[in-house]
Amino acid sequence: MMIAKLGVGAVLAGVVTGLSFEIPAAVPANASAQIDAAPVGLSFEFFAFPEYFEQLPLTDGCLGVLGDAYGISPPIRIGGTTQDRATYDASLSTAVSYTVASSDDAPETLTFGDSFMEIAASYGGSVTIGFNRRLDNITNTIAAAKVATSTIENLYAIELGNEPNFFTSSDPIADGQSWTATTDAASQVEWQAAVGQALDTTSIIQAGVFFGLGSYEVTNLVGAEEDTNATQYVRSFCHHYYPYSASTADLDGLMSHEAIIAGVTEFQAQVEAAHDLDKEFVMGETNSATGGGGGISPTFGAGLWILDYAMQAVILGIKQLYFHQGTIGNCPYCWWDATVNAPFYGAYAAALALGGASQVAQLDSGDTRVAAYALYNSSGAATRVLLYNSEYYTSGTRSSVNITLTGLASTGTVSATRLTGDAATTTVGAGTITIGGQTFANGTCALQGPQETETTEIENEQATLTVQASEALLVYL
């Protein structure tokens, strides 16, 4: 049940009036369970991972900025398409070795060595790493897993293969036979047992690693897990989620609060299947759109999507989301490269909202463009409210909505940090995007410029705030 008093009155000069939300004094029944300390993390494409950490200065700075907001380093996952093209080579002196015709390309084959794992071990947050299953060399994968478990102190889990939905009969793992979800399930549990036994450990595998939904789902994998007692080796299950592709890209649809709810809810059965086995569920790889995003991925609107998507995910029971960072220089959805890009602003706003929170409750009804969330601390007190107006704005007169928060203290003020940009379509370098009036410095990712904190008087235990179309406001109670 949504704890909201929702009413839309007249529209005056582009301003919607009469929208109100009551802030429950105690954690409401529709709130999330206990959320992770850092729910929004990053996934780094396997072959590019060393370059991100050794040659891209913004990586350390931006991960640090997120860590400061959370109070803990965000989790990372190392994997993707090229993990299933990679072979471990203990004699390799470099972290990774490959050749490509163009720097925009991902390699068709590559090797990696011990220093690859050492770079991962140097990171202060939790690490999930994916190894090869497609090439059907389990001896090599076990050798890599042994180095990973002995080197990476903060290792969370190991993936065995990436997006097996796309394996074919010509891949070595298929041995010339048709590859199906049933075949994959049998392969997954066999490899889980082999790796777990070789490592002499349980609760080490991140299973599934499926793209989207269909016959390849956690709900269809768990039967094989239980039948073979492979569940003991599994720490978490995961799917990958990209709501759009280059051919279907729709920024208005991506940003829509109603569409975000619908998209996340599609994974409810997968989350429940994992939880039924007392395992965690993560979105192991995700971002706005595959195949370059059709122009929507580098925009401010994509950043707003991240913010609302993260709230819906943790409410559903998803432990963490890993936003994928691909080939450097050829990655429209990447949060940084030579510059700090527009989506990072949404990721940082999510960290500000979720950092230190214990539970999240949706206050809105879910059937309008306006989202409202209350965030509760470990004592059960509401400390923040996130407001998001997902109306799509590009140019011309910009509408706004007046939102009244009720159930507040009898006197005093509330303060707020505003996430805004010139338009939903704005990209860094082609317009202004700010959070609390500040931007992120290229080279360091440090916030720069004077910080703007808005204050609103509380009158009769309520306060009214204005949120423009394609904008969000984080309110501190």
Secondary structure, DSSP 8 states (H G I E B T S, - for coil): ----------EETTEEEEEEEE--SS--TTS-SS--SS-EEEEEEGGGHHHHHHH-HHHHHHHHHHHHHHTS---EEEESGGGGGEEE-TT-SSSEE---SSTTS--SSEEE-HHHHHHHHT-SS-EEEEE--TT--HHHHHHHHHHHHHH-TTEEEEEESS-GGG--TTSGGGTTS---HHHHHHHHHHHHHHHHHHHT-SS-EEEEEEESSSSSSHHHHHHHHHHHTGGGGEEEEEEEE-SB-TTT--HHHHH-HHHHHHHHHTTHHHHHHHHHTT-EEEEEEE-SBSTTGGG-TTSHHHHHHHHHHHHHHHHHT---EEEEE-STTS-TT-SBSSSB-HHHHHHHHHHHHHTT-SEEEE-S-SSSSEEEEEEE-TTS-EEEEEEEE-----SSS--EEEEEEES--SSSEEEEEEEEES-TT--TTSS-EEETTBEE-TTT--EES----EEEE-BTTEEEEEEESSEEEEEE-
